[in-house]
Each structure stands twice: as C-alpha cells, then as structure tokens.
C-alpha cells in the first residue's frame, strides 16, 4: 500500500460523520488559504522582497513538493489550490482588506469549526497523533473531487 493510501485511510477514520465531513469540506481548504495569507503578510527581508516573493511563496515550494511525493494528481490539484489561494490573497490586497487581519479572523473561526466537527464525530483530530495530517487534510479534500472526476491518485 502506498503512503498516501495509508495516510488517507488513517485520516478517514476520524472523519466519518456527515456533519464533520461537511465542516471539513469548508474548513480545510479555508485553513489552507488563510495559512498562506498569514505567511504572505509576514514581512520578508528587502533582498527577498525585491523579487516580489513572500514567505507564502517560499513555504509553498516544499509543501507542494511533499504533495507531489505523495501523488502526482494530488500534487497537481494542490498546486491549483495554491494558485487560487494566491489569487485570493492578491484580491484581498487589491480590495484594500488587511490580509493578516482577515486571515487571522477566518483562521480562528475555521479551527473552531473543525473542533466542533470533531466533537460531533466523537474522535480527536488526526494531527494530534501525527503532524503530517495537517497536510493530509487538503489532500483528503481533493481526493473526493478527484474521485468524482474519475482521476486516480
């Protein structure tokens, strides 16, 4: 069994309740977005800023590499999500919305929702056992979409 299949099976064990799954379908990609937004908002040194690069860009590279190691289709899907998230952050900036304030508020709300979902589920979040599950969550979210599109992962 491949590592991605093992990780997804373990993640799936604590995500069976339909309400919890629905909450995670909203909260997981939202948390990915706001995490990138928060990283984006951290000032970078001038020698990095001159290349129009943020901490979000720098962190996205090894994160996407990890997803591609797990699965090519999941890596490609996460690349699309990452690009969409960057687009969302650009939009927030162009709309004059404080990226860090918006992302921090949404971060707190989405994590509260996640814990409510796990309270309903009656099982603790997977990442409390293994921090990799913080990255497996978005992959799990994509697997639902990949299966619907009949794309193997």
Buried (B, 14 or more C-beta within 10 A) or exposed (E): EEEBEEBBEBBBEBBEBEEBBEBBBBBBBBBBBBBBBBBBBEEBEEEBEEEEEBBBBEBBEEBBEBBBEBBEBBBBBBBEBBEEBBEBBEEBBEEEEEBBEBBBEBBEBBBEBBBBBBEEBEBEBBBEEEEBBBBBBBBBBBBEEBEEEEBEB
